[in-house]
Amino acid sequence: MEIQKTIRKGSVIFSSYEKGSAIKKIIGLPREDILLELKTSKLKGRGGAGFPVSTKWMLTAAAIEDEKYIVCNADEGEPGTFKDRVLLTEYTELALEGMIIGGYTIGAKKGIIYLRGEYEYLMKPLQKKIEEYKNENLLGKSILGNEEFDFDISIFLGHGSYVCGEETALIESLEGHRGEARNRPPYPVNQGFMNKPTAVNNVETLATIPHIITKGAEWFAQFGTDKSSGTKLLSISGDCEKPGVYELPWGTTIKEVLELAGAKNTKAVQVGGASGICLNKTQFDRKLGYEDAGTGGSIIIFDESRDMLQVLKNFMEFFVEESCGQCTPCRIGNVKLLEGVKMIENGDFTFRYLEKLKELAGTMQVASKCGLGQSSPNPFLSILENFKDEILNSVPGGNYER
């Protein structure tokens, strides 16, 4: 997959970096200074939830336990997302050093990379890089001669479940259990892996941290917006001439993304993968950012040849398949939403019933146990709203009533 680096305002992750420089800089630094730097940078989690990294690490560091963990969430299962694979393949050092910095900051001696099952081919290269870091005394016992800094990293291969991208389901899987979300509280920062304080961070989040440590929070904060600092890696795919991984500042408009990717005759843009929102032409001036169009990194482009009802059907079939079935709103709700899509497809529905399904979608968003059920109604609601004329005027036979 090609990495696109032609951007207007510079870059963060794709900027130059000297191996080990961030680790050398933190050795001997008070942990409070590192947390303050991250707080000043306003770095938020790049997996999609957007939780402040400094807050997560501070809470984990404050937990009174001798044993703590930091977990790299490399379970990249969101349809249309492939940026973390590129980072683990070509920017491995950044992800590893982000984990090492995290271990030092929160007081953990153990890091775990939770690797997506389909990425099994990355295990050997990752293990080789880990051994390289150990040989250079950047990992293992007494890192860079600091007798109080021991940290090791292991790799765990996941088993293909979409729901394991959610941090508590991921932890359940790490412990050898079925991947299902836990009730919260308690939160992983207090009781995570093996009931010990655990910080779970996305690959991109961790890969950003070494740059912040070496170049400074103010340098990082010059990119993006006030509420969404820094840049974002985007996995751009679909109907465009230049698909790939792009690094762009938060605040970039959908229109600018389409221009960079060489998209023509675009009808719709799915922001945030299958669980995200689908925008039409009138919304291409919206900006990428936590305060507007937030995304974990997936941008899927659909041109005028695409049938948006079939796009929606594909998404809902995916969620029905991937729901773990633990909670009723998600287990039953996704099936009902898919049934509604099929009814529209067959021209056998009432507008009153569609309104009931929209109410159900709203209930799922607030009552589902984890992010899968909370976000799976997003495409249903956004596609029906933004493309209702196309969808409802094209049903066969017109066998519907209000």
C-alpha positions as semicolon CSV with decimal commas, in nm:
position;residue;x (nm);y (nm);z (nm)
1;M;0,000;0,000;0,000
2;E;0,143;0,335;-0,105
3;I;0,206;0,593;0,166
4;Q;0,105;0,942;0,055
5;K;0,320;1,216;0,211
6;T;0,230;1,520;0,004
7;I;0,049;1,737;0,258
8;R;0,015;2,110;0,305
9;K;0,140;2,175;0,657
10;G;0,411;1,922;0,725
11;S;0,383;1,595;0,914
12;V;0,426;1,436;1,254
13;I;0,455;1,059;1,222
14;F;0,610;1,075;0,875
15;S;0,865;1,336;0,984
16;S;1,229;1,242;1,047
17;Y;1,310;1,047;1,362
18;E;1,633;0,910;1,509
19;K;1,594;0,565;1,658
20;G;1,606;0,562;2,037
21;S;1,616;0,941;2,074
22;A;1,291;0,964;2,272
23;I;1,396;0,684;2,509
24;K;1,728;0,859;2,574
25;K;1,545;1,184;2,648
26;I;1,306;1,040;2,909
27;I;1,571;0,849;3,107
28;G;1,598;1,027;3,439
29;L;1,304;1,259;3,370
30;P;1,034;1,277;3,640
31;R;0,724;1,097;3,518
32;E;0,521;1,408;3,597
33;D;0,717;1,600;3,333
34;I;0,626;1,345;3,064
35;L;0,259;1,355;3,163
36;L;0,265;1,736;3,155
37;E;0,418;1,734;2,808
38;L;0,147;1,501;2,681
39;K;-0,122;1,712;2,848
40;T;0,015;2,027;2,686
41;S;0,018;1,854;2,346
42;K;-0,357;1,772;2,382
43;L;-0,292;1,434;2,223
44;K;-0,606;1,222;2,207
45;G;-0,636;0,853;2,129
46;R;-0,614;0,784;1,756
47;G;-0,825;0,469;1,766
48;G;-1,148;0,664;1,733
49;A;-1,267;0,729;2,090
50;G;-1,049;1,037;2,130
51;F;-0,976;0,999;2,503
52;P;-0,687;1,222;2,624
53;V;-0,370;1,013;2,647
54;S;-0,228;1,213;2,939
55;T;-0,541;1,141;3,145
56;K;-0,534;0,767;3,073
57;W;-0,164;0,743;3,161
58;M;-0,201;0,961;3,470
59;L;-0,481;0,741;3,605
60;T;-0,280;0,426;3,539
61;A;0,032;0,575;3,695
62;A;-0,167;0,677;4,004
63;A;-0,302;0,326;4,063
64;I;-0,141;0,171;4,371
65;E;-0,016;-0,159;4,228
66;D;0,331;-0,301;4,176
67;E;0,229;-0,477;3,856
68;K;0,098;-0,275;3,561
69;Y;0,069;-0,323;3,185
70;I;0,062;-0,121;2,868
71;V;-0,112;-0,279;2,569
72;C;-0,074;-0,178;2,206
73;N;-0,409;-0,226;2,033
74;A;-0,312;-0,354;1,687
75;D;-0,646;-0,525;1,628
76;E;-0,714;-0,321;1,318
77;G;-1,054;-0,465;1,229
78;E;-1,255;-0,161;1,116
79;P;-1,346;-0,207;0,747
80;G;-1,146;0,031;0,532
81;T;-0,865;0,080;0,784
82;F;-0,507;-0,027;0,711
83;K;-0,287;0,252;0,851
84;D;-0,172;0,056;1,159
85;R;-0,048;-0,225;0,936
86;V;0,171;0,029;0,754
87;L;0,302;0,167;1,085
88;L;0,388;-0,178;1,219
89;T;0,559;-0,267;0,892
90;E;0,753;0,048;0,808
91;Y;0,754;0,256;1,129
92;T;0,796;-0,020;1,387
93;E;1,041;0,180;1,598
94;L;0,786;0,450;1,669
95;A;0,524;0,206;1,798
96;L;0,778;0,020;2,015
97;E;0,923;0,338;2,159
98;G;0,578;0,472;2,234
99;M;0,518;0,158;2,441
100;I;0,853;0,190;2,616
101;I;0,783;0,554;2,703
102;G;0,440;0,450;2,827
103;G;0,590;0,177;3,043
104;Y;0,834;0,421;3,201
105;T;0,562;0,681;3,262
106;I;0,297;0,459;3,422
107;G;0,543;0,229;3,601
108;A;0,481;-0,084;3,395
109;K;0,743;-0,348;3,328
110;K;0,546;-0,536;3,067
111;G;0,402;-0,437;2,731
112;I;0,185;-0,650;2,503
113;I;0,114;-0,600;2,133
114;Y;-0,234;-0,737;2,060
115;L;-0,197;-0,818;1,691
116;R;-0,490;-0,874;1,459
117;G;-0,516;-1,241;1,357
118;E;-0,495;-1,155;0,986
119;Y;-0,161;-0,984;1,055
120;E;0,010;-1,304;1,165
121;Y;0,275;-1,251;0,895
122;L;0,396;-0,947;1,093
123;M;0,486;-1,150;1,404
124;K;0,835;-1,253;1,294
125;P;0,942;-0,906;1,175
126;L;0,805;-0,752;1,494
127;Q;0,982;-1,008;1,712
128;K;1,304;-0,945;1,522
129;K;1,274;-0,572;1,588
130;I;1,206;-0,637;1,957
131;E;1,525;-0,846;1,980
132;E;1,715;-0,570;1,803
133;Y;1,602;-0,323;2,068
134;K;1,707;-0,562;2,343
135;N;2,052;-0,603;2,187
136;E;2,092;-0,225;2,183
137;N;1,982;-0,197;2,548
138;L;1,672;-0,002;2,450
139;L;1,448;-0,277;2,585
140;G;1,476;-0,536;2,861
141;K;1,668;-0,505;3,188
142;S;1,816;-0,173;3,304
143;I;1,737;0,015;2,984
144;L;2,027;0,246;2,887
145;G;2,191;0,170;3,222
146;N;1,898;0,284;3,436
147;E;1,866;0,008;3,695
148;E;1,511;0,117;3,783
149;F;1,386;0,088;3,426
150;D;1,299;-0,266;3,320
151;F;1,052;-0,315;3,036
152;D;0,981;-0,600;2,798
153;I;0,737;-0,646;2,508
154;S;0,558;-0,962;2,393
155;I;0,317;-1,026;2,107
156;F;-0,027;-1,183;2,131
157;L;-0,211;-1,293;1,818
158;G;-0,585;-1,222;1,816
159;H;-0,847;-1,449;1,666
160;G;-1,034;-1,235;1,417
161;S;-1,316;-1,090;1,627
162;Y;-1,416;-0,732;1,538
163;V;-1,539;-0,662;1,891
164;C;-1,188;-0,719;2,030
165;G;-1,097;-0,375;1,904
166;E;-1,284;-0,252;2,214
167;E;-1,031;-0,238;2,497
168;T;-1,211;-0,448;2,757
169;A;-1,302;-0,718;2,502
170;L;-0,938;-0,714;2,394
171;I;-0,830;-0,770;2,755
172;E;-1,075;-1,059;2,789
173;S;-0,919;-1,215;2,479
174;L;-0,568;-1,160;2,617
175;E;-0,669;-1,355;2,926
176;G;-0,786;-1,647;2,712
177;H;-1,157;-1,577;2,738
178;R;-1,420;-1,511;2,475
179;G;-1,386;-1,159;2,338
180;E;-1,672;-0,976;2,509
181;A;-1,686;-0,627;2,654
182;R;-1,671;-0,593;3,031
183;N;-1,898;-0,385;3,247
184;R;-1,742;-0,053;3,341
185;P;-1,651;0,057;3,603
186;P;-1,402;-0,071;3,698
187;Y;-1,199;0,069;3,409
188;P;-0,882;-0,091;3,269
189;V;-0,668;0,186;3,422
190;N;-0,766;0,040;3,760
191;Q;-0,844;-0,326;3,680
192;G;-0,738;-0,434;3,335
193;F;-0,527;-0,731;3,223
194;M;-0,515;-0,989;3,504
195;N;-0,705;-0,732;3,714
196;K;-0,400;-0,506;3,715
197;P;-0,388;-0,140;3,605
198;T;-0,360;-0,138;3,226
199;A;-0,326;0,136;2,965
200;V;-0,455;0,032;2,621
201;N;-0,344;0,254;2,332
202;N;-0,383;0,238;1,956
203;V;-0,076;0,185;1,734
204;E;-0,098;0,534;1,584
205;T;-0,132;0,693;1,927
206;L;0,185;0,523;2,049
207;A;0,372;0,606;1,727
208;T;0,295;0,975;1,778
209;I;0,439;0,998;2,129
210;P;0,815;0,968;2,047
211;H;0,783;1,272;1,819
212;I;0,612;1,472;2,094
213;I;0,886;1,379;2,340
214;T;1,172;1,475;2,105
215;K;1,021;1,778;1,933
216;G;0,797;1,913;2,207
217;A;0,428;1,961;2,278
218;E;0,418;2,308;2,123
219;W;0,561;2,174;1,797
220;F;0,291;1,908;1,790
221;A;0,010;2,147;1,880
222;Q;0,090;2,375;1,585
223;F;-0,087;2,119;1,366
224;G;-0,462;2,070;1,361
225;T;-0,724;2,269;1,553
226;D;-0,773;2,385;1,911
227;K;-0,985;2,083;2,000
228;S;-0,810;1,835;1,770
229;S;-0,435;1,886;1,789
230;G;-0,181;1,724;1,561
231;T;-0,230;1,522;1,246
232;K;-0,426;1,209;1,158
233;L;-0,335;0,907;0,949
234;L;-0,612;0,828;0,703
235;S;-0,668;0,497;0,526
236;I;-0,826;0,619;0,203
237;S;-0,988;0,364;-0,026
238;G;-1,275;0,321;-0,269
239;D;-1,348;0,513;-0,589
240;C;-1,037;0,727;-0,620
241;E;-0,718;0,736;-0,828
242;K;-0,472;0,747;-0,538
243;P;-0,579;0,524;-0,248
244;G;-0,331;0,487;0,035
245;V;-0,227;0,607;0,378
246;Y;-0,222;0,986;0,413
247;E;-0,112;1,203;0,702
248;L;-0,317;1,522;0,718
249;P;-0,374;1,787;0,986
250;W;-0,697;1,770;1,179
251;G;-0,923;2,037;1,035
252;T;-0,876;1,923;0,675
253;T;-1,207;1,924;0,488
254;I;-1,360;1,623;0,316
255;K;-1,336;1,818;-0,010
256;E;-0,959;1,857;0,033
257;V;-0,925;1,485;0,106
258;L;-1,112;1,401;-0,214
259;E;-0,887;1,631;-0,417
260;L;-0,570;1,476;-0,276
261;A;-0,697;1,123;-0,342
262;G;-0,797;1,203;-0,699
263;A;-1,165;1,124;-0,643
264;K;-1,407;1,214;-0,923
265;N;-1,788;1,212;-0,945
266;T;-1,806;1,138;-0,574
267;K;-2,152;1,064;-0,440
268;A;-2,072;0,972;-0,079
269;V;-1,787;0,951;0,173
270;Q;-1,799;0,709;0,465
271;V;-1,599;0,869;0,748
272;G;-1,484;0,635;1,023
273;G;-1,529;0,298;0,856
274;A;-1,845;0,089;0,866
275;S;-1,933;0,224;1,210
276;G;-1,889;0,585;1,102
277;I;-2,114;0,835;0,926
278;C;-2,189;0,862;0,555
279;L;-2,178;1,214;0,407
280;N;-2,333;1,341;0,083
281;K;-2,216;1,616;-0,153
282;T;-2,369;1,895;0,052
283;Q;-2,149;1,796;0,349
284;F;-1,806;1,783;0,185
285;D;-1,709;2,111;0,353
286;R;-1,716;1,939;0,692
287;K;-1,381;1,914;0,869
288;L;-1,206;1,610;1,009
289;G;-1,179;1,649;1,385
290;Y;-1,327;1,543;1,716
291;E;-1,548;1,853;1,712
292;D;-1,694;1,776;1,368
293;A;-1,630;1,462;1,161
294;G;-1,428;1,238;1,391
295;T;-1,264;0,924;1,260
296;G;-1,036;0,644;1,366
297;G;-0,879;0,670;1,022
298;S;-1,099;0,507;0,760
299;I;-1,222;0,711;0,462
300;I;-1,421;0,513;0,202
301;I;-1,518;0,694;-0,119
302;F;-1,823;0,604;-0,330
303;D;-1,882;0,750;-0,676
304;E;-2,208;0,800;-0,864
305;S;-2,216;0,438;-0,983
306;R;-2,274;0,306;-0,630
307;D;-2,613;0,200;-0,496
308;M;-2,626;0,344;-0,142
309;L;-2,893;0,099;-0,029
310;Q;-2,658;-0,187;-0,117
311;V;-2,376;-0,009;0,065
312;L;-2,597;0,012;0,374
313;K;-2,701;-0,352;0,341
314;N;-2,336;-0,456;0,326
315;F;-2,255;-0,262;0,643
316;M;-2,550;-0,402;0,837
317;E;-2,472;-0,760;0,732
318;F;-2,123;-0,702;0,870
319;F;-2,253;-0,587;1,209
320;V;-2,500;-0,874;1,238
321;E;-2,211;-1,112;1,176
322;E;-1,968;-0,941;1,415
323;S;-2,196;-0,873;1,713
324;C;-2,080;-1,086;2,004
325;G;-2,444;-1,129;2,110
326;Q;-2,382;-1,045;2,473
327;C;-2,630;-0,757;2,503
328;T;-2,983;-0,746;2,366
329;P;-2,978;-0,400;2,199
330;C;-2,690;-0,501;1,973
331;R;-2,780;-0,869;1,925
332;I;-3,142;-0,804;1,828
333;G;-3,116;-0,445;1,711
334;N;-2,872;-0,506;1,427
335;V;-3,086;-0,791;1,297
336;K;-3,394;-0,565;1,299
337;L;-3,208;-0,287;1,119
338;L;-3,092;-0,532;0,852
339;E;-3,448;-0,660;0,815
340;G;-3,557;-0,301;0,759
341;V;-3,296;-0,254;0,485
342;K;-3,418;-0,569;0,311
343;M;-3,777;-0,448;0,335
344;I;-3,678;-0,124;0,164
345;E;-3,493;-0,327;-0,099
346;N;-3,812;-0,522;-0,170
347;G;-4,034;-0,214;-0,161
348;D;-4,234;-0,364;0,123
349;F;-4,229;-0,115;0,410
350;T;-4,413;0,177;0,569
351;F;-4,268;0,511;0,666
352;R;-4,409;0,460;1,012
353;Y;-4,205;0,141;1,045
354;L;-3,890;0,323;0,929
355;E;-3,946;0,581;1,202
356;K;-3,971;0,297;1,455
357;L;-3,640;0,159;1,328
358;K;-3,480;0,499;1,371
359;E;-3,605;0,503;1,730
360;L;-3,457;0,156;1,777
361;A;-3,124;0,282;1,637
362;G;-3,126;0,563;1,893
363;T;-3,192;0,315;2,172
364;M;-2,902;0,098;2,054
365;Q;-2,668;0,399;2,065
366;V;-2,737;0,461;2,433
367;A;-2,817;0,111;2,563
368;S;-2,560;-0,116;2,396
369;K;-2,279;-0,237;2,617
370;C;-1,984;-0,149;2,393
371;G;-1,884;0,057;2,094
372;L;-2,005;-0,197;1,839
373;G;-2,373;-0,166;1,926
374;Q;-2,337;0,203;2,006
375;S;-2,193;0,285;1,663
376;S;-2,345;0,025;1,429
377;P;-2,664;0,236;1,386
378;N;-2,454;0,525;1,249
379;P;-2,454;0,412;0,884
380;F;-2,822;0,318;0,903
381;L;-2,920;0,663;1,027
382;S;-2,681;0,867;0,814
383;I;-2,737;0,685;0,485
384;L;-3,116;0,685;0,519
385;E;-3,108;1,055;0,606
386;N;-2,851;1,176;0,351
387;F;-2,963;0,956;0,060
388;K;-3,332;0,909;0,134
389;D;-3,448;1,046;-0,202
390;E;-3,226;0,804;-0,394
391;I;-3,319;0,507;-0,176
392;L;-3,692;0,558;-0,134
393;N;-3,757;0,666;-0,493
394;S;-3,582;0,365;-0,640
395;V;-3,767;0,086;-0,459
396;P;-3,947;-0,155;-0,695
397;G;-4,322;-0,136;-0,735
398;G;-4,375;0,146;-0,488
399;N;-4,538;-0,101;-0,246
400;Y;-4,520;0,116;0,059
401;E;-4,733;0,360;0,248
402;R;-4,695;0,624;0,514
